[in-house]
Amino acid sequence: MICSKWIRRIVEISVLLVFLSSFCITPQSQSPTAPQETPPRLHAAPSDYSIGPGDILEVDVTPGFMPKGSEDELVAKFRVMANGDIQIPTVPTPIKAEGLTTAALANRIAHALEEAKQFRDPVVRVFVDEFHSKTVTLLGAIEKPTVYSLEKETRLLDVLATGGGLAPNAGNTITVVHQGQSAGSAKSQTIDLAALLKGKDPSLNVEVHNGDVIDVSTAPIIYVVGAVNKPGGFPVLDPGSGITVLQALAMAEGATSLAAKGRCLIVRGSVDSSGRRNIPLNLNNVMEGKNMDLRLQANDILFVPESGVKRTEQRMGEVAVQAINGISVYGIGYRIAGVH
C-alpha cells in the first residue's frame, strides 16, 4: 500500500516535469533563423541583484518529501514578463518576480508550489540565466559599441573596458546621459577623457545606471602617408591647438631616406572630391625655418613622395587619397603619453 503511494507520487512528478518543459524557455525554443543575442555581462550576478522584466530565470525545484536517494530535481527556465511576473504551469496565479533577489523569489515560488499542492517542503533555487532588464548603451569611438547588461554597481571605466576600450580615433570627451525617473528628466554629463584616464579624480569615474547612454566623442583625423616610417591616421586630440606639419611628421616617425621632401603635398578636403584642394609644400624649407609650419585641418593628408618618382600634382593628390584607404589609425598611445 505505502509502496504504491510512492510509485503514484513519482509518476505525478514525472508528468509535472514533462508539463513544465513544454512551457519553459529553452535555447531550442528560439527560432534558428532569428537568434536573440544576449547582452555581454559585466560581472557575475551578486546576491542582491534585483530581478527585472526581460530577465530569464532558471528555477530548480527539489522535492523535499521524497526519501533520500530517490530525489528527482525539476529544472525550468522562465522569462520575466513586461509586468514583472513569471507564470509557472500548475500554479494558478502569476508570481511577482520584479524587484526581488533570487533568494526572495525562490522562497516565493516554494510557497506557491506548496499552496498549489504540487510539492511538500520543496527546496527551490533561482538563478539569473540571462540579464536583460538593466542595460546601458555604449556609442561612439569605442571598439565594441553595443548594449551592455548591468549586474551590479558599475562605473564608467568598467563599461569602457567591457566595450573593448577606446577606438584609436576617440576624442577628448565622453557624454553620459542619465535617464531620469520620469519623461523629460534625463541629465547629460560631459567628462574629460584625458582626466578620466589619468585617474587622479575618482569623481570622474561616475556610476552608470539602467538606461544610461554613454557616447565617446570622435576626434578629427589627419593622415601622413608616402615615404614616412609610420604612415597612418592621427587623431587631433586638441582641435583648438591642432597639429602642425612638423608635429604630424614626428607622429609618423619622420621621413624615410627615399623621401623627396622638396615636393610634398597637403591634400585638403580629402573627403569631398568636388572641394578637394592640393597645397604644394617644401618640407625642407619648413624644417629649416624658411617657410611657415602650417597647421593642418581635420581630414588633411600630408603626402611625402619618394624621390625619383615623377608625378603631376594632381596625380600625387590622387595617390595620397588612395593611400589612406584601410590605413591604420593611431592615437591611444599619444593620448596616454600626453596626460599630465
N, C-alpha and C positions, 0 to 999 in steps of 0.2 A: 504493500500500500504506500509506504513512505517512498520507496524506490520509484514507483510510478509517478508520484507527485513531482519528484526531482526531474524525471525524464520529461514530463509535460512542461515543466518550467524552462528547461534547457531548450526545448523545441520553440517555446514562445520567444525566448531571447534570440534564437537564430532567425526567426521570422522578422523580428523587430530590426535586426541588423540588416537584412535584405531590404526592408522597407526604408530605413534611414539612407542606405546607399543609393536608393533611387531618387532621393530628394536633395542630397547634399551636393556641394560644389566639388568637383574633381577636375584635374587637368584634362581628362579625356572629354569632359562635357563642353569644353570650349571648342569653337569652330577652328579646324586646322587652317582654313583659308584666311582667317582674321584673328590671329593670336593677340591677346592683350598683354602689353608689356608692363612688367612690374617696375614702378619707380625704384631706382637704386636706393639702398638703405644706408643711412649714415652711421647707425650704431645698432648693437643688439638691443632688443626691446627691454627696458627696465621694468621692475615690478610695479612701478607707479604709472606705467603708460595708460593713458585714458583712451579707451576704445571709441571709435567714431564711425560714421556711415562710410561704406565702401570697403572697410577692412574685411579681410577674410580670416575667419577664426577656425582653428582645429579644436574640436571638442572630443575628448577621450572620456569614456564612461566605463568604470569597472564596477560590476555589481558587487555590493558589499555583503549580500546574504549568502552567496554560494560557498560551498565547502572549499577549504584550502586544496589547491591542486586542480580545481575544476573551473577556475575563473575564466570568463570569456569577455574580452575587452571590446567595446564598441568605439569606433573612431569615425567621425564625420566632419565635414567642412561646411561652414555656413558664411554667406556674405551678409554683413550688417546692412540692412535696408536703409533707404534715404531717411525714414522716420526714426532710425536708431534701433530698430527691433531686429531680432532674429526669430525665425519660425522653425521650431523643431517638430517634425512629424510625431504624431501621437500625443503631443502636448496641446491642449485645446486653445490656449491663448498665446499670442506672441510674447517673447521675453525681451524686456528692455535691456539693451547692451550698451548704448551710447553713454559715455561718461564714467563707465565702470572700469576698474582694473580687471585683469584676467582672473585674479583670485576671487574678487567680489562676484564676478559673473559666474564663476564655477559654483559658488555657493547658491546663487540664484537658480541655476539650472538644476542642481541637485534637488533643491526644494521643489521645483516644478515637476520633476520626474516622479518624485515621491507623491506629490499631490495628485498626479495623473495615474498613480498606482502602476507605474511601469517598473519601478525599482524600489527596493528597500535598502536604505543606508548606502546609496551609491557613492563611489569615490569619483569625483569629476575634476578633470584638469582642462584648462583652456589655454591655448597658445595662439598668438597672432601669426598666421602663416604669411599674409601679405598686408603691407601697410599702404593704405590709400587715403585715409581721412585727413591727414595733416601733411601738407606739402608746401614747398617753396619753389618758385620758378627762377631759374638762373639763365640770364640772357647776355648777349654782347660778346666781348672779346674774351671768351673762355674756351678751353679746349673741348668741353662736352656740355654745351648748353642744353638744358632739358628741365624736367620737373623732378624734384628730389623729395623723398619721404623724410619726415621728421619723426624720430622715435624717442627722442629725449631732448633735454636742453641743448640747443645747438647755436653756435656762434658763427659769425661771418666767415672767418678763416676756415672753419670746418667745412662749410658749404663750398668755398673756393677749392679746397683740396679735393673734395669728393668730385667736383667738376673737372678734375684733371689739371687744375692750376690755370694760370693766366695764359692766354694766347700771346704770341710774340708782339702783336700789334695792339696790346692793351694800352689804354690811355692813362690819364692821371687820376681819374675819379671813379668811384663806384656809387651808384644811386640805389638806395634801398627804399622801396615803397612799402610802408607798413599798412596793412589793411585794418581799418577800424572795425568796431563792433556794429556800426550802422552804415547805411549807404551814404557816400559822400564824405566819410570821416577818415579817409586814407591820408597818411602823412608821409612826406618824402624827406629823406635824409641823404645828404651828399657827403661822402667820406673821401679824404685824400688817400690815394692808394699808396704813395711812397711812404707816408707817415704810418699807415697801417702795417706795411711790410717791415718798417723799422722796428715796430714792436714796443716802443717806449711809452706809448699812450694806450693802456688797456681799454679805455673807454671807446676807442675806435672799433674794437672787435665786438660789435654790437650783437646782442642776441636776436635771432630771427624767429619769426612765429608763423603759424599756419596762414597761408595766403600771401605771404610777403613775395615781392618781386625784386630780384637783385639784378641790376644792369651794369655791366662793366663797360666803361666807355672805350671807344676805339680811337687810337692815336692816328694822326696823319702820318703818311709814309713817304719817305724819299728813297730813291734807288740809286745804287752805284754799280755800274756794270762795265764790262770790257776788260782791259788789261790791268786789273787790280787783283790783289791777293785774296780778297774775300768779298766777291761780288754778292750783293743781296739787297734786301729792303731793310730800312732802319726807321723805327718809329720816331716821330718828333715829340719827345716827351714833354717839352715846354713850348707850346705853339707861340707863346709871347716872345720868346727869345729866338726860336727857330734853330736851324742848323746851317752853318756856312759851308762853302765848297771844301775848304780845308778840313773842317770837322767831319764832313761826310767821307772825305778821302781817308782820314785817320780811322774811322769806323770800319772802312773796307781794308784796313791794314796796309794802306799805301799802294802805289802803282808798281807794276812789275818792271823788270829790266827791259821789256819789249815795248813799253808804253810810249806812244807818241804824244807827249804832254803838251806840245805846242798846238795840237789840233783837236782838243777836246770839245765837247758839245753838251749843253744843257737843253734837254727836251722838256718844254713847259706845256702843260695842258695835255699830258700823255693819255688821259682817259677819254679825251674828246678829239677825234681826228680833225674835225672841222675847225677847231680853235687851237690846234697844235702849233707851237712856235719853236724854232730851233735857234739857240743862242750860242754862237761860237765862243770858245773860251781857251785862252793860252794859259795853261796851268803853270808853266814855268814862270811866267810873269807874276802870277798870283803868289807863288811860293817865294819869289824874290822880293815881293812887296811892291812891284812896279804897277800892278793892277789891283783893283779892289777885290777883296774876298767876298764875293756875292753871297747873299743869304738866299737859300733855296726855299721854295714853296712846296706845299703838300702835293705829292704825286710827281714832283720833278724827277727827272732821270739825269744823273751825271754819267756821261758816256766817255770812257777813256779808250781811244782806238789803239791798235797795235801799229808800230812803225812798219813801213814797207807795204802797207795795205792802203791802196788809193781808192777812196770813195768820195762821192759828192756829199755835200752837207745834207741833202735830202735823204740820200741812201743811208748815211750814218744814223739819222734820226729814225728811219725805219728799222735798222738793225737794233738800235737801242730799245725800241718799244717791243720788238720781238724777244729781246733778251730777258725781259722781266717776267715773261710767262713761266710759271712754275718755279720761280726763283725762291730761295729761302728768305724768310723774314726773321730778322734778329731783334732782340730788344730786352728780354728779361734780364740778361746779364748786365747790360748797361744800366737798366733801371736800379737793380740792387746795388751796383757799384756806385751809383750816383746818389744814394741815400746818405745824408749826413746827419 
